[in-house]
Amino acid sequence: MMFDRSPSHLPKIRPMRLGVLDVGSNTIHLQVIDAHRGSRPVHASSFKTELRLTDFVDKNGHIDDSGKEALLLSIKDSLDQAEKLNLDEVLAFATSAIREAENGREIIDTINHRLGLDLQVLSGVEEATFTFLAVRRWLGWSSGDLLVLDIGGGSLEVAAGSDETPESTLSLPVGASRMTREFLKDDPFTSKSMDNLQDHLEIVLEPMIEEFMRFNSCRAIGTSKTFRTLARLTSDLLGDAPGVMERKSLESLAKKLMTMSTAERARLPRVSLFRAHQLVAGAMVARHLMRELNINAIEICPWALREGIVLRRIDWLENLS
């Protein structure tokens, strides 16, 4: 039997406009993405509110009332924007800040009830898995085995493997914003507080190093804002190739950042005051990963968690058809 492959007999594919609402530790980010089966997701527009949720966590691990109200208002603003954009669907998810808050479930229930939303909390493993899928699709099968690293505001996600689903995943609470709030003191940060953070990383990251050392010959990929910012700086200031961060360059950059005030870091190329505050902690986590896993260079992938969620959603819809 012959299969008719002419275009007129192929099923029609309807493009979708999806809104991905990312309630993260640092920002509330609505990313509008046009996508359909077999196509590359295309970013159409973006709406972002900077809100460092970890700053609202009290000593008992609860997000306080002011944090809850700020979060609710930021999400409502994002949904107001979404209504103007003729979206087919809003995919809303929250990550480590709400996931680990003692009152996180209560906050999610309040948001969903008051705003008519279906905000879901992702586990750390789900974060790592979606991000790995995005990197694999961006780089393709010819990229071989991958080791994917993502330093967020609240947590670090690591995933590795040779397929679209990673062989190993791990999530640890050592995000740049969290580590800054918990360890780094004064401005510029004191040597003692940075030493305390380094000691903490050596203890907390030891299980990850043991698990992922067997993947250190894989192609190392960094995603999301911390790695993108650090790589831009090693390129602009130290001559690394665009989109690649060398370990020796990161070592030099980290030393420089650790001596600077927040205002001085904010004057570096393309570094906002909001990000400048937590850049030292991000550099220290990245440096520790590269040292302990013996990674000489990390490539930067522009796709990460949000793209992975869109890709998985499109896959799921295709399976229904």
C-alpha positions in Angstrom: 0.0 0.0 0.0 1.3 3.4 -0.9 1.0 6.3 1.5 -0.1 9.6 0.1 2.3 12.2 1.4 1.1 15.1 -0.6 0.6 18.3 1.4 -3.2 18.3 0.7 -3.5 15.0 2.6 -1.5 16.0 5.6 -3.4 16.9 8.8 -3.8 20.6 9.3 -1.9 21.9 12.3 -3.4 24.8 14.3 -0.8 27.1 15.9 -1.4 27.7 19.6 -0.5 30.8 21.6 0.3 29.7 25.1 1.0 31.8 28.1 3.5 30.3 30.5 3.2 31.9 34.0 6.3 31.2 36.0 6.0 32.0 39.7 9.6 31.8 40.6 11.8 32.8 43.5 12.9 36.0 41.9 10.2 37.0 39.4 6.6 36.5 38.3 7.1 36.0 34.6 4.4 35.6 31.9 6.1 34.3 28.7 3.8 34.2 25.6 4.9 31.5 23.2 3.6 30.5 19.8 3.9 26.8 19.2 2.5 23.8 17.4 3.4 20.2 16.8 6.6 19.9 14.8 7.6 23.6 15.1 10.1 25.5 17.1 8.3 27.5 19.9 8.6 31.2 19.3 8.6 33.8 22.0 5.9 36.4 21.1 6.0 38.7 24.2 6.9 38.8 27.8 5.6 40.4 31.0 7.7 40.3 34.1 7.5 41.5 37.7 10.6 41.3 39.9 9.6 39.9 43.3 12.1 38.2 45.5 9.8 35.9 47.4 12.6 34.6 49.7 12.8 38.1 51.2 9.4 37.5 52.6 10.1 34.2 54.4 10.0 34.5 58.2 12.1 32.5 60.7 9.5 29.8 60.7 9.6 29.3 57.0 6.3 31.0 56.2 5.9 33.6 53.5 4.5 36.6 55.4 1.3 38.5 54.7 3.0 41.3 52.8 4.7 38.7 50.6 1.4 36.9 50.0 -0.3 40.2 49.0 2.6 41.2 46.7 2.5 37.8 45.1 -1.3 37.9 44.5 -1.1 41.4 43.0 1.8 40.4 40.7 0.0 37.3 39.4 -3.2 39.3 38.9 -1.2 41.9 36.9 0.2 39.0 34.7 -3.3 37.6 34.2 -4.6 41.0 33.2 -1.9 41.1 30.5 -2.8 37.6 29.4 -6.5 38.6 28.8 -5.3 41.1 26.2 -3.3 38.6 24.3 -5.9 36.1 23.0 -4.1 33.1 24.6 -5.4 29.6 24.0 -4.2 28.5 27.4 -2.3 29.7 30.4 0.1 27.1 31.9 0.9 28.3 35.5 3.5 26.8 37.8 5.4 27.7 40.9 8.9 26.6 41.9 11.1 26.4 45.0 10.1 29.5 47.0 6.4 28.4 47.3 7.3 24.7 47.1 9.4 24.9 50.3 7.4 27.5 52.2 5.5 26.1 55.2 2.3 27.8 54.1 2.9 27.2 50.4 -0.2 25.0 49.9 -2.4 27.6 51.6 -1.0 30.3 49.3 -1.6 28.2 46.2 -5.2 27.5 47.3 -5.8 31.2 47.9 -4.4 32.3 44.6 -6.4 29.7 42.6 -9.6 30.5 44.4 -9.4 34.3 44.2 -8.0 34.5 40.6 -9.6 31.4 39.1 -6.3 30.0 38.2 -4.9 26.5 38.2 -1.5 27.2 39.6 0.5 24.0 40.0 3.6 23.5 42.2 6.5 21.7 40.4 8.8 19.4 42.3 12.5 19.9 41.9 12.7 16.7 39.8 10.0 18.0 37.5 11.9 21.3 37.1 15.1 19.4 36.2 13.2 17.1 33.8 11.4 19.8 31.9 14.6 21.8 31.6 16.5 18.8 30.3 13.8 18.3 27.6 14.1 21.9 26.5 17.9 21.6 26.2 17.8 18.3 24.4 15.3 19.7 21.8 17.3 22.9 21.4 20.6 21.1 20.8 19.3 18.0 19.1 20.2 14.3 19.2 23.7 15.0 17.7 24.7 16.8 20.9 25.2 13.4 22.6 25.1 12.9 26.4 24.2 16.0 28.3 24.8 17.4 31.8 22.4 20.2 32.4 22.8 22.7 35.3 20.3 25.4 36.3 20.9 27.8 39.2 17.6 29.5 40.0 16.8 31.9 42.8 15.8 29.3 45.3 17.3 26.0 44.1 19.8 24.3 41.9 18.6 21.6 39.4 20.9 19.1 37.8 20.0 16.5 35.2 22.0 14.2 32.9 21.5 11.5 30.3 21.4 10.6 26.6 17.7 10.7 25.9 14.9 13.3 26.2 14.1 12.1 29.7 17.2 12.4 32.0 18.8 9.3 33.5 19.5 11.2 36.8 18.0 14.3 38.3 18.6 16.2 41.5 17.3 19.5 43.1 19.0 21.2 46.0 18.1 24.4 47.9 21.2 26.4 47.0 19.7 29.0 44.6 21.4 32.4 44.3 18.8 34.5 46.1 18.4 32.0 48.9 22.2 31.7 49.5 22.5 35.5 49.5 19.8 35.9 52.0 21.0 33.1 54.3 24.7 33.7 54.3 26.1 36.9 52.7 26.4 39.9 55.0 27.1 43.6 54.6 28.0 45.4 51.3 30.5 44.5 50.0 30.0 41.1 51.5 32.4 40.1 54.3 35.0 37.5 53.8 33.7 35.5 56.7 30.2 35.3 55.3 31.5 34.2 51.9 33.7 31.6 53.6 30.6 30.4 55.5 28.7 30.0 52.2 31.6 28.1 50.7 31.6 25.7 53.6 27.9 25.2 53.3 28.2 24.5 49.5 30.8 21.8 50.2 28.5 20.0 52.6 25.2 20.4 50.8 26.5 19.7 47.3 28.5 16.6 48.2 25.7 14.1 47.4 25.2 15.8 44.0 28.9 15.6 43.2 28.9 11.9 44.0 25.8 11.3 41.9 26.9 13.3 38.8 30.7 12.8 38.7 30.0 9.9 36.3 28.5 12.4 33.9 31.4 14.9 34.0 32.6 13.8 30.5 29.1 14.8 29.1 28.5 18.0 27.3 27.9 20.6 30.1 25.1 23.0 29.5 24.0 25.9 31.7 20.5 27.4 31.5 18.5 30.4 32.9 19.4 33.8 34.2 22.4 33.2 36.5 24.4 31.2 34.0 23.5 33.6 31.1 24.6 36.6 33.2 27.9 35.0 34.2 28.6 33.9 30.7 27.9 37.4 29.3 30.3 38.8 31.8 33.1 36.3 31.0 32.6 37.1 27.4 32.5 40.9 27.8 35.2 41.2 30.3 37.5 38.2 29.8 37.1 37.3 26.2 35.3 34.0 26.3 33.4 33.0 23.2 29.8 34.1 23.3 27.6 31.5 24.8 30.5 29.6 26.5 31.9 30.1 30.0 35.4 28.8 30.7 36.2 27.6 34.2 39.4 29.7 34.4 37.3 32.8 33.4 34.7 32.1 36.0 37.4 31.8 38.6 38.7 35.2 37.7 35.2 36.8 37.5 34.1 35.3 40.9 37.2 36.8 42.6 36.4 40.2 41.1 32.7 40.1 42.0 33.5 39.1 45.6 35.4 42.4 46.2 32.7 44.6 44.7 29.7 46.4 46.3 26.2 45.7 44.9 26.2 49.2 43.2 29.6 48.4 41.5 28.3 45.0 40.3 25.2 46.8 38.9 27.5 49.0 36.8 28.8 45.9 35.0 27.6 45.3 31.4 23.9 44.2 31.3 23.6 43.5 35.1 20.6 45.0 36.8 20.6 46.2 40.4 18.1 43.4 41.2 20.4 40.7 39.9 23.6 42.4 41.2 22.7 41.6 44.8 22.7 37.8 44.3 25.4 37.5 41.6 28.2 36.6 44.0 26.2 33.7 45.4 25.4 32.5 41.9 29.0 32.7 40.8 30.1 30.8 43.9 27.6 28.0 43.2 28.7 27.8 39.5 32.4 27.9 40.5 31.9 25.0 43.0 30.0 22.9 40.4 32.8 23.4 37.7 35.6 22.7 40.2 34.1 19.6 41.8 32.7 18.1 38.6 35.9 19.0 36.8 34.1 20.9 34.0 36.3 23.0 31.9 33.6 24.9 30.0 29.8 25.3 30.2 27.7 26.1 27.1 24.7 28.3 27.5 21.3 27.2 26.2 18.6 29.9 25.7 15.8 27.4 26.4 15.0 26.3 29.9 12.1 25.4 32.1 9.3 27.4 30.4 10.2 26.1 27.0 10.3 22.6 28.4 6.8 22.9 29.8 5.5 24.2 26.4 7.2 21.3 24.6 5.7 18.7 26.9 2.2 20.3 26.6 2.4 20.2 22.8 3.5 16.6 23.0 0.6 15.7 25.2 -1.9 17.5 22.9 -0.5 15.6 19.9 -1.0 12.3 21.7 -4.7 13.2 22.2 -5.2 13.8 18.5 
